[in-house]
């Protein structure tokens, strides 16, 4: 009986630890939808959706994974003209608590007519469901010729984010086309997730006490 009690206690402890890690760990998430000022789709798939569907990344990618070279269907690319002022807006189906953004820059070299489509500076605005500004970051530098994700920490956890607007200020050298490879965000666990962790921990504690009592009773009856 002692062995059974020890096994059950260890199992319950493992469950509590596992759930706790899930509840407290930050999550890397993709937006649910996206729109853009323009998309190059004339005989080529340069749609904005390519920034959130993982089309240019390996299946089990991480932030250190390299984005694939520029090809149809794996980048967002604008339609041409002056790239300054082009923008993309990512939206979430439900409000999020965000702490950072991760961006894979455009991999235009060597396949594009001009290899300098890469964004080199941008403005970022986080908005709630009523389009109120929650956080604004201006003149943020983005390194060109970089195939892995570049991380931008917000400095604070921004609550109730429904959309994120990314406006291009400058490109590496292209006078016309620009765009991005992929984007992800770091979501901080909501209080409800932490509450779940607390509930499971309480259940674990109660079960442990019951097992201890049961073990003592069985020893007494032997």
N, C-alpha and C positions, 0 to 999 in steps of 0.2 A: 504493500500500500504506500509505503514511503517513496518507492521508486515511481509509482504512478503519480503521486502528488508532485514530485520534483519535475517530472516530464511535463505535466500540465502547467505548472508554474512557469517553466522555461518557455513553453509554447505561447502562453499568454503574454509573457514579457516580450517575446519576439514580435508578436502582433502589435503590441503597443508601440514599440520602437519603430516598426515599419510604417504604421499609420502616422506617427509623429513626424517622421522624415518627409512623408508625402505632404502633410499639412503645412510644414514650415519651409519646405524647399521652394525657392523661386522657380518659376516656370518660363521657358522660352516658348513664346506663342506667335502664331501668325494672325494677321487681321482676317476678318471674315469677308470683306469686300473692298473694292478699290475703284476709284475713278481718276482720270487724269485730264490735263488741259488738252492733250492731243496724243494720238497713238498711231504709229506707222503700221498700217495694215494693207497697203496696196501691194499684193503679191508677196507679202512677208508678214509674219506674225510678230509684231512688236507691241502687243497689247499689254496694258498695265497689270492684268491678272498674273502675268509671268513673274511679278515681284513677290507674290505670296503663295505660289503653288509649288515651289521647290523644283521647277522645271530645269534649272541650271545647276542643281546640286545633287550629290549622290544620295541614295536612298536613306541611309542612316547617317545623315550629315551632322556635324557639330559646327560651332562658330569658327573652328580652325580649318574647316573644309574649304577647298578652293572651288570657286565658281567656274563653270565651263566657259570656253571661249564663245564669243558672240556668234549666235546662229538664230535662225527663225524659230520662234517659240520658246526662247529661254531668257529674254530680256524685255524690259519696257524701253521703247525707243520712240522719240517724238517724231512728228511729221516733217520737220525742217523749219527753216526760217530762223529768226533770232532765238537761241536757246534760253537766254536770260528771261526769267519770269515764267518759264514752263513749270508746271507743278503736278504733284500727285497727292491724292488724299486716301489714306487707309482708314477703314471704319471697322468697328467691333459691334457684334450683335447685342452685346450687353456691356455696360460700363466696366472698365478695368482699372486696377490700381497698378500703375506702371513706374518702373525705376530706370529703365534704359532702353535704347534702340540699337539695333545691330544692322549694319548696311553693307551689302556687297556691291561695290561700285561697278559701273559699266565696263565690260571686258571687250571694248571695241577693237583693240589691237590683237591680231593683225588683219582681221577679216573685214573691217569697215573701210569705206572709201577714205575717210579721215580717221586715223587711229585715236584721235583725242576727244572722243565723246564723253569721257569720264567727267563726272561732276567734281569740282574742286572747292566749291563753297555753296552753302545753302542756308535757308532760314527754316526753322521748325516751329510749329505751333500745335499745342495739344488743346483740344476742345471738348466741352461736355456736350450732352445731347441737345442743348439749346444754342450751341455754337458760341458759348461764352469761353473766353480764353483762360485756360488753366495754367499754361506755361508757354513762354515764348523765348526761343533761342535764336539769335541773329548772327549772321556772318560766321557760321560754323565751317571749319575747314574739313575737307574730305580728301584723303590721299588718292591720287591717281595710280594706275598701274599696280593695283593691289588686288589680288584674287580672293583673299579671305575676308571675313567680316570685320568691319571696323565698329567698335563699340563706343556709344556716346551715353555716358551716365547723366541723368537729369539732376543729380545732386540732392533730390528729395523724392519721396514716393508721391506720385501725382494720382489723386483719386478721381473717380468718375470720368475717366477718359473714354469718350465715344468715338473720336476720330483724331487723326494726326495728319497735318498738312505740311508737305515738304516742298519748298519753293527753291528753284535753282537760281543761284546768283552768278555763277561762272562755271566754265568748262575748261578742260585741259588745253584744247586748241581749236576744237570744232566751232565754226561760225554758224552752224545750222543744227545738226542733230545732237541729241543728248539722251540721257535716260539712266536706268539703274538695273542691276542684276536681281537682287533679292533683298528682303527686309524681314526682320523679326524683332520682337519686343520682349523685355523681361517683365513678367507679371508677378507681383508680390501677393502672397496668399491673403485672401480676404478673411475678416474676423470669423465668418461662418466656418471656414476650414479649420481655423484654430480651435473653434468651439467643438468641432467633431473630434479633434485630437484630445481635448480635455475629457469629453464623454467616454471615449475608449479607454483613456488612462484610468478613469474612475471605475469603469467596469472591471478593468484588470486588477485594480486594488481590491475591489470587493470579492472577486473570484479568488484572489490569493488568500484573503482572510478566511474565506469559507473552506478552502483546501487545507489551510493550517489547522482549523478547528476540526475538520473531518479526520485529518491525520491523527490528531491528539486523541479523538474519541476511539478510533480503531486500535491505537496502541493501548489505551486503557482497558479495552474489552478483550485484549489478547491474554 
